[in-house]
Amino acid sequence: MLRFRRMRSLQKFAAVHASVYNHFNQERSLSSRHIFKVNKAAALEEWRQLGAA
């Protein structure tokens, strides 16, 4: 947090980081490898579509 000179910059970063982290955090230990890979691929594809728009 010391790298941010303004609180507003920190808040913007935290908002973006939270949305990205929540999108990709799949709780690996709660699912099988196959299901985890399918969910991760779907999340990545959705992220690419959002980035292309």
C-alpha positions as CSV (number, residue, x, y, z in Angstrom):
1,M,0.0,0.0,0.0
2,L,2.9,2.3,0.5
3,R,3.5,2.4,-3.3
4,F,0.2,4.2,-3.9
5,R,0.5,8.0,-3.5
6,R,-3.2,8.6,-3.4
7,M,-6.0,6.6,-1.7
8,R,-8.0,6.9,-4.9
9,S,-5.4,5.0,-6.9
10,L,-5.3,2.3,-4.2
11,Q,-9.1,2.0,-4.3
12,K,-9.2,1.6,-8.1
13,F,-6.5,-1.0,-8.0
14,A,-8.3,-2.9,-5.2
15,A,-11.6,-2.9,-7.1
16,V,-10.0,-4.2,-10.3
17,H,-7.9,-6.8,-8.5
18,A,-10.9,-8.1,-6.5
19,S,-13.0,-8.6,-9.6
20,V,-10.2,-10.4,-11.5
21,Y,-9.2,-12.5,-8.4
22,N,-12.8,-13.6,-7.8
23,H,-13.2,-14.5,-11.5
24,F,-10.3,-16.8,-11.5
25,N,-10.3,-18.2,-8.0
26,Q,-11.8,-21.6,-8.4
27,E,-11.0,-23.2,-5.0
28,R,-8.9,-26.0,-6.6
29,S,-9.1,-28.3,-3.6
30,L,-12.9,-28.5,-3.8
31,S,-13.2,-30.0,-7.3
32,S,-11.7,-32.7,-9.4
33,R,-8.9,-31.9,-11.9
34,H,-11.1,-32.2,-14.9
35,I,-13.8,-29.9,-13.5
36,F,-11.2,-27.4,-12.4
37,K,-9.6,-27.3,-15.9
38,V,-13.0,-26.9,-17.6
39,N,-14.0,-24.0,-15.2
40,K,-10.6,-22.3,-15.6
41,A,-10.8,-22.5,-19.4
42,A,-14.4,-21.0,-19.3
43,A,-13.2,-18.2,-17.1
44,L,-10.2,-17.4,-19.3
45,E,-12.4,-17.4,-22.4
46,E,-14.9,-15.0,-20.8
47,W,-12.0,-12.8,-19.7
48,R,-10.7,-12.7,-23.3
49,Q,-14.1,-11.8,-24.6
50,L,-14.4,-9.0,-22.1
51,G,-10.9,-7.7,-23.1
52,A,-11.7,-7.8,-26.8
53,A,-14.8,-5.6,-26.3
